Amino acid sequence: MLPSGTKTWRQKYSFGGKEKQLTHGRYPELSLKEARVLRDKAKALLRDSVDPGAKAKEKRDIRQGRATQGETFRTAARRWHTLQSHGWKERHADQVWAALEADVLPELGERAISDLKAADIREIIEAVQDRGAIDQAHRSLMRISRIFQLAMVDGTVEANPAAALGAILKPVPKRKYPAILQLDVARSALKAFEEERHFPAVKLASRFLALTAARPGPLRYALPAEFEDLDGDDPRWVIPAAKMKLERAESEQESFAFTIPLSRQAVEVVKSAIAEANGRTYLFPSAQHGLRPISENALNVAYRRSAQFAGRHVPHGWRSTFSTIMNERAADLDRPGDRAVLDLMLGHKPAGVEAHYNRAAYMPRRRLLAQEWADLISEELLPPDRLREGPRH
């Protein structure tokens, strides 16, 4: 307790052969639980041969605007980001900087980059990991490391203190999309889902995903004008390259547009969706906002609330359903060549010297397989126009 009567949380420790004391905060503003967390962090710094008192003073100085002399980490980060942005899409560049602003720059931004040590960076990366954002921790460390690499080239620093910190990273868990992988189960679940109460655009979008195994992202922003030859022999959906998962250099090239051949059933869904959209911008418009597409979570929420799909199938899962069933069918019918064609239909980027999107390759076979899949999955389903029945807002 201070002479004034104020109670504080204090921690005694020894550093460099000297007895020291660290004040964590006032009681009761700082709870016992919070004080114990700060105590444990101080002990962790001591294990790394860092004086927790000096560290606390450094943070106070930064908050008060007294940054250490020299180029700040923020300046170095901005230089790296500006350089790299020339090869990124604008949206990706914004996302990278926002992530740095959220997780890295609040602690490191105003400090001299030449003063930063591995322990400073480790504290940030472990904080990101502790909240469960394992993938983001990997990305943050990679970006910090590359910022230091550029600073080394520029002569601002002599070493990269982030270089060895990969050892503290946890493995990134593989992202799995729950999916029904049996044809009869998938077919009956889709039929039952469409008999539940959902907005027409959601039902039509769901049916279209099931028929085409397309990615949900491009489907949300699908425009009626992207669908060609709907009344002819070559109906198709031509997705602009900018909507695909491509590097910026490729996404700006018209030749990298992705073409999905449409089955008869898919054409019927598109025509019903166009009629339902009634002149609005997107093929699957929002029920609440006519000038916007269905929201990013519209299908996900509908599937989570569905007795048929909850916990075992998500919209993205139709890609796994299609791939598993059609690859098994190719094996059963002794059609080994279909594997590469099916990969092309999913928009997967081939590996090796031909690692580019060959959008026109095997189109006749892709069209036959698209029709074969549509015949299998749409057995006993309602006509698409019936999907337009349901709540409107």
C-alpha positions as CSV (number, residue, x, y, z in Angstrom):
1,M,0.0,0.0,0.0
2,L,1.3,3.5,-0.9
3,P,1.4,6.3,1.7
4,S,-1.6,7.8,0.0
5,G,-3.6,4.7,0.8
6,T,-3.7,3.4,-2.8
7,K,-3.3,-0.3,-3.1
8,T,-1.2,-1.7,-6.0
9,W,-0.1,-5.1,-7.3
10,R,3.6,-5.4,-7.0
11,Q,6.1,-8.1,-8.0
12,K,9.6,-8.5,-6.6
13,Y,12.2,-10.1,-8.9
14,S,16.0,-10.2,-9.4
15,F,17.7,-9.2,-12.6
16,G,21.4,-8.7,-13.3
17,G,22.2,-9.5,-9.7
18,K,19.9,-6.7,-8.4
19,E,16.7,-6.8,-6.5
20,K,13.9,-5.0,-8.4
21,Q,10.2,-4.3,-8.1
22,L,7.5,-4.2,-10.8
23,T,4.1,-2.5,-10.3
24,H,1.4,-4.0,-12.4
25,G,-1.6,-1.8,-11.5
26,R,-4.0,-0.6,-8.9
27,Y,-6.3,-2.7,-6.8
28,P,-9.2,-3.2,-7.3
29,E,-9.2,-1.7,-10.8
30,L,-6.8,-4.6,-11.7
31,S,-8.3,-7.9,-10.6
32,L,-6.4,-10.8,-9.0
33,K,-6.8,-12.9,-12.1
34,E,-5.4,-10.1,-14.3
35,A,-2.5,-9.5,-11.9
36,R,-1.6,-13.1,-12.1
37,V,-1.5,-13.0,-15.9
38,L,0.8,-10.0,-15.8
39,R,3.0,-11.8,-13.2
40,D,3.3,-14.9,-15.4
41,K,4.2,-12.7,-18.4
42,A,6.9,-11.0,-16.4
43,K,8.3,-14.4,-15.3
44,A,8.3,-15.5,-19.0
45,L,10.4,-12.4,-19.9
46,L,12.9,-13.2,-17.1
47,R,13.3,-16.7,-18.5
48,D,14.2,-15.1,-21.9
49,S,16.7,-12.9,-20.0
50,V,14.6,-9.7,-20.5
51,D,14.1,-7.2,-17.7
52,P,10.3,-7.0,-17.3
53,G,10.6,-3.6,-15.6
54,A,12.6,-2.2,-18.5
55,K,10.1,-3.7,-20.9
56,A,7.2,-2.1,-19.1
57,K,9.0,1.3,-19.2
58,E,9.7,0.9,-22.9
59,K,6.0,0.3,-23.6
60,R,5.0,3.4,-21.5
61,D,7.5,5.5,-23.4
62,I,6.0,4.3,-26.7
63,R,2.5,5.0,-25.6
64,Q,3.6,8.5,-24.6
65,G,5.1,9.1,-28.0
66,R,8.8,8.9,-27.0
67,A,9.9,6.4,-29.6
68,T,13.5,5.3,-29.7
69,Q,15.8,7.1,-32.2
70,G,16.0,5.6,-35.7
71,E,13.6,4.2,-38.3
72,T,10.5,2.8,-36.8
73,F,9.1,-0.6,-37.5
74,R,6.0,1.0,-39.0
75,T,8.1,3.0,-41.5
76,A,9.9,-0.2,-42.5
77,A,6.6,-2.1,-42.7
78,R,5.0,0.5,-44.9
79,R,8.0,0.4,-47.3
80,W,7.8,-3.4,-47.6
81,H,4.0,-3.2,-48.0
82,T,4.3,-0.6,-50.8
83,L,6.8,-2.6,-52.6
84,Q,4.9,-5.9,-52.4
85,S,1.5,-4.3,-53.3
86,H,2.6,-3.9,-56.9
87,G,2.0,-7.7,-57.3
88,W,-1.2,-7.9,-55.2
89,K,-4.8,-7.3,-55.8
90,E,-6.0,-4.1,-54.1
91,R,-8.3,-6.0,-51.7
92,H,-5.5,-8.3,-50.6
93,A,-3.1,-5.4,-50.1
94,D,-5.7,-3.8,-47.8
95,Q,-6.2,-7.0,-45.9
96,V,-2.4,-7.5,-45.3
97,W,-2.1,-3.9,-43.9
98,A,-5.2,-4.3,-41.8
99,A,-3.7,-7.5,-40.2
100,L,-0.5,-5.7,-39.4
101,E,-2.4,-2.8,-37.9
102,A,-4.4,-5.2,-35.8
103,D,-1.8,-7.6,-34.4
104,V,1.7,-6.2,-35.0
105,L,1.9,-2.4,-35.2
106,P,0.2,-1.6,-31.9
107,E,3.2,-3.1,-30.1
108,L,6.1,-2.7,-32.6
109,G,5.0,0.2,-34.9
110,E,6.6,3.1,-33.1
111,R,9.8,1.4,-31.9
112,A,13.1,1.6,-33.7
113,I,13.4,-1.5,-35.9
114,S,17.1,-1.8,-35.0
115,D,16.2,-2.2,-31.3
116,L,13.8,-5.1,-31.7
117,K,14.7,-8.5,-30.4
118,A,13.3,-12.0,-30.9
119,A,11.6,-11.8,-27.6
120,D,9.6,-8.7,-28.7
121,I,8.3,-10.5,-31.7
122,R,7.7,-13.8,-29.9
123,E,5.4,-12.0,-27.5
124,I,3.2,-10.8,-30.4
125,I,3.1,-14.1,-32.3
126,E,2.2,-16.1,-29.1
127,A,-0.6,-13.7,-28.3
128,V,-2.1,-14.3,-31.8
129,Q,-1.7,-18.1,-31.3
130,D,-3.2,-18.0,-27.8
131,R,-6.5,-16.6,-29.3
132,G,-6.6,-19.6,-31.6
133,A,-5.6,-17.8,-34.8
134,I,-2.9,-20.2,-35.8
135,D,-2.9,-19.5,-39.5
136,Q,-2.8,-15.7,-38.8
137,A,0.2,-16.3,-36.5
138,H,2.0,-18.0,-39.3
139,R,1.2,-15.1,-41.7
140,S,2.2,-12.4,-39.2
141,L,5.6,-14.0,-38.5
142,M,6.2,-14.4,-42.2
143,R,5.4,-10.7,-42.9
144,I,7.5,-9.5,-39.9
145,S,10.4,-11.6,-41.2
146,R,10.2,-10.2,-44.7
147,I,10.0,-6.7,-43.4
148,F,13.3,-7.4,-41.6
149,Q,14.8,-8.9,-44.7
150,L,14.1,-5.8,-46.7
151,A,15.5,-3.7,-43.8
152,M,18.7,-5.8,-44.0
153,V,19.0,-5.1,-47.7
154,D,18.5,-1.4,-47.0
155,G,21.2,-1.4,-44.3
156,T,18.8,-0.4,-41.5
157,V,19.4,-3.6,-39.5
158,E,22.1,-6.2,-39.5
159,A,20.0,-9.3,-38.5
160,N,16.5,-10.7,-38.7
161,P,15.3,-11.5,-35.2
162,A,12.2,-13.2,-36.6
163,A,14.2,-15.8,-38.5
164,A,14.3,-18.5,-35.9
165,L,10.8,-18.0,-34.4
166,G,9.2,-20.6,-36.7
167,A,10.1,-23.0,-33.9
168,I,7.3,-21.6,-31.7
169,L,4.6,-21.9,-34.3
170,K,1.9,-24.5,-33.9
171,P,0.9,-26.5,-37.0
172,V,-1.9,-25.0,-39.0
173,P,-4.9,-27.3,-38.8
174,K,-6.1,-28.4,-42.2
175,R,-9.3,-26.7,-43.1
176,K,-12.0,-29.2,-43.8
177,Y,-15.4,-28.6,-45.2
178,P,-18.0,-31.0,-43.9
179,A,-19.6,-32.8,-46.9
180,I,-21.9,-35.7,-47.6
181,L,-20.0,-38.1,-49.8
182,Q,-22.7,-40.7,-50.6
183,L,-24.9,-40.0,-53.7
184,D,-28.2,-41.3,-52.3
185,V,-27.7,-39.4,-49.0
186,A,-26.7,-36.2,-50.8
187,R,-29.6,-36.4,-53.2
188,S,-32.2,-37.0,-50.5
189,A,-30.7,-34.3,-48.2
190,L,-30.8,-31.7,-51.0
191,K,-34.4,-32.6,-51.8
192,A,-35.5,-32.3,-48.2
193,F,-33.6,-29.0,-47.8
194,E,-35.5,-27.5,-50.7
195,E,-38.8,-28.5,-49.0
196,E,-37.9,-26.4,-46.0
197,R,-38.7,-22.7,-45.7
198,H,-35.8,-20.7,-47.3
199,F,-35.7,-17.6,-49.5
200,P,-36.0,-18.4,-53.2
201,A,-32.6,-17.0,-54.0
202,V,-31.0,-19.2,-51.3
203,K,-32.7,-22.3,-52.7
204,L,-31.8,-21.5,-56.3
205,A,-28.2,-20.8,-55.3
206,S,-28.0,-24.0,-53.3
207,R,-29.3,-26.0,-56.2
208,F,-26.9,-24.3,-58.6
209,L,-23.9,-25.1,-56.3
210,A,-24.9,-28.7,-56.1
211,L,-25.2,-29.0,-59.9
212,T,-22.0,-27.1,-60.8
213,A,-19.6,-27.7,-57.8
214,A,-18.6,-24.1,-58.2
215,R,-17.0,-22.0,-55.4
216,P,-19.5,-20.1,-53.4
217,G,-17.6,-16.8,-53.7
218,P,-18.0,-16.3,-57.5
219,L,-21.6,-17.7,-57.3
220,R,-22.6,-14.9,-54.9
221,Y,-21.5,-12.2,-57.4
222,A,-22.7,-14.0,-60.5
223,L,-24.3,-11.6,-63.0
224,P,-26.9,-12.7,-65.6
225,A,-24.6,-11.4,-68.4
226,E,-22.0,-14.0,-67.4
227,F,-24.2,-16.8,-68.7
228,E,-24.0,-17.5,-72.4
229,D,-25.9,-19.5,-75.0
230,L,-28.6,-20.6,-72.6
231,D,-30.9,-21.6,-75.4
232,G,-28.2,-23.1,-77.6
233,D,-26.0,-26.2,-77.7
234,D,-23.1,-24.7,-75.7
235,P,-24.6,-23.1,-72.5
236,R,-21.9,-22.0,-70.1
237,W,-21.0,-19.7,-67.2
238,V,-18.0,-17.6,-67.9
239,I,-16.5,-16.4,-64.6
240,P,-14.2,-13.3,-65.1
241,A,-10.7,-14.0,-64.0
242,A,-10.9,-11.3,-61.3
243,K,-13.4,-13.4,-59.4
244,M,-11.2,-16.5,-59.4
245,K,-8.5,-17.5,-57.0
246,L,-5.6,-16.1,-59.0
247,E,-2.6,-13.9,-58.6
248,R,-3.1,-10.3,-59.6
249,A,-1.0,-10.7,-62.8
250,E,-3.3,-13.5,-64.0
251,S,-6.5,-12.1,-62.7
252,E,-6.1,-9.0,-64.9
253,Q,-5.8,-11.2,-68.1
254,E,-9.1,-11.9,-69.8
255,S,-7.7,-15.2,-71.1
256,F,-7.8,-16.6,-67.5
257,A,-11.6,-16.4,-67.2
258,F,-13.0,-19.8,-66.1
259,T,-15.7,-21.5,-68.1
260,I,-18.2,-23.9,-66.5
261,P,-20.3,-25.9,-69.0
262,L,-23.9,-26.0,-67.9
263,S,-26.1,-29.1,-67.8
264,R,-29.7,-28.9,-68.8
265,Q,-30.7,-28.8,-65.2
266,A,-28.3,-25.9,-64.4
267,V,-29.6,-23.9,-67.4
268,E,-33.1,-24.3,-65.9
269,V,-31.9,-23.0,-62.6
270,V,-30.2,-20.0,-64.2
271,K,-33.4,-19.1,-66.1
272,S,-35.5,-19.4,-63.0
273,A,-33.0,-17.3,-61.1
274,I,-33.1,-14.6,-63.8
275,A,-36.9,-14.5,-63.6
276,E,-36.7,-14.3,-59.8
277,A,-34.1,-11.6,-59.9
278,N,-36.5,-9.6,-62.1
279,G,-33.9,-7.2,-63.5
280,R,-31.8,-6.8,-60.4
281,T,-28.0,-6.6,-60.6
282,Y,-27.1,-10.1,-59.4
283,L,-28.4,-13.5,-60.3
284,F,-29.0,-14.3,-56.7
285,P,-29.9,-11.0,-55.0
286,S,-30.3,-10.3,-51.4
287,A,-33.9,-10.5,-50.1
288,Q,-33.4,-7.3,-48.1
289,H,-31.2,-5.3,-50.4
290,G,-32.1,-5.6,-54.1
291,L,-28.9,-4.1,-55.4
292,R,-26.7,-6.5,-53.4
293,P,-26.0,-10.2,-53.8
294,I,-27.1,-12.7,-51.2
295,S,-24.8,-12.2,-48.2
296,E,-21.7,-14.2,-47.6
297,N,-23.4,-16.1,-44.8
298,A,-26.8,-16.5,-46.4
299,L,-26.2,-20.1,-47.6
300,N,-24.0,-21.0,-44.6
301,V,-26.7,-20.0,-42.1
302,A,-29.4,-21.7,-44.1
303,Y,-27.4,-25.0,-44.1
304,R,-26.6,-24.7,-40.4
305,R,-30.3,-24.3,-39.6
306,S,-31.4,-27.1,-41.9
307,A,-32.2,-30.5,-40.3
308,Q,-30.6,-32.0,-43.4
309,F,-27.2,-30.3,-43.5
310,A,-26.5,-29.0,-40.0
311,G,-23.1,-30.3,-38.8
312,R,-22.5,-32.6,-41.8
313,H,-22.6,-30.5,-45.0
314,V,-21.7,-26.9,-45.9
315,P,-22.2,-25.1,-49.3
316,H,-18.5,-25.4,-50.1
317,G,-18.9,-29.2,-49.4
318,W,-20.6,-29.7,-52.8
319,R,-17.2,-29.6,-54.4
320,S,-16.1,-32.5,-52.3
321,T,-19.3,-34.3,-52.9
322,F,-18.9,-33.9,-56.7
323,S,-15.2,-34.8,-56.6
324,T,-15.6,-37.9,-54.4
325,I,-18.6,-39.4,-56.2
326,M,-17.4,-38.7,-59.7
327,N,-13.9,-39.9,-59.1
328,E,-15.2,-43.2,-57.6
329,R,-17.5,-43.5,-60.6
330,A,-14.6,-43.0,-63.0
331,A,-12.7,-45.8,-61.2
332,D,-15.7,-48.1,-61.2
333,L,-16.2,-47.6,-64.9
334,D,-12.5,-47.8,-65.8
335,R,-12.2,-44.2,-66.9
336,P,-8.8,-43.1,-65.4
337,G,-8.5,-40.1,-67.8
338,D,-11.5,-38.5,-66.1
339,R,-9.5,-37.6,-63.0
340,A,-7.6,-34.8,-64.7
341,V,-10.8,-33.6,-66.3
342,L,-12.6,-33.5,-63.0
343,D,-9.8,-31.4,-61.5
344,L,-10.1,-28.9,-64.3
345,M,-13.9,-28.7,-63.7
346,L,-13.2,-27.8,-60.1
347,G,-10.8,-25.0,-61.2
348,H,-7.8,-26.6,-59.6
349,K,-4.5,-25.2,-60.8
350,P,-2.3,-28.0,-62.3
351,A,1.2,-28.5,-60.9
352,G,4.5,-28.5,-62.8
353,V,5.6,-26.8,-66.0
354,E,2.0,-26.5,-67.2
355,A,0.9,-24.7,-64.0
356,H,-1.6,-22.4,-65.6
357,Y,-5.4,-22.4,-66.0
358,N,-6.1,-24.1,-69.3
359,R,-9.7,-23.0,-69.5
360,A,-10.7,-24.6,-72.8
361,A,-9.0,-28.0,-72.3
362,Y,-11.2,-31.1,-72.5
363,M,-14.4,-29.0,-72.8
364,P,-16.5,-31.6,-74.7
365,R,-15.6,-34.2,-72.0
366,R,-16.3,-31.6,-69.2
367,R,-19.7,-31.0,-70.7
368,L,-20.5,-34.7,-70.8
369,L,-19.4,-35.1,-67.1
370,A,-21.4,-32.1,-66.0
371,Q,-24.5,-33.6,-67.5
372,E,-23.8,-37.0,-66.0
373,W,-23.4,-35.5,-62.6
374,A,-26.6,-33.4,-63.0
375,D,-28.6,-36.4,-63.9
376,L,-27.3,-38.2,-60.8
377,I,-27.8,-35.5,-58.2
378,S,-31.1,-34.0,-59.4
379,E,-33.1,-37.2,-59.6
380,E,-36.5,-36.6,-57.9
381,L,-35.9,-32.9,-57.3
382,L,-38.6,-30.3,-57.8
383,P,-38.6,-28.2,-61.0
384,P,-36.6,-25.0,-60.4
385,D,-39.6,-22.8,-60.8
386,R,-41.0,-24.5,-57.6
387,L,-38.0,-23.2,-55.7
388,R,-39.3,-19.7,-56.2
389,E,-42.0,-20.4,-53.8
390,G,-41.3,-19.3,-50.2
391,P,-40.6,-16.2,-48.0
392,R,-39.8,-13.0,-49.8
393,H,-38.3,-10.9,-47.1
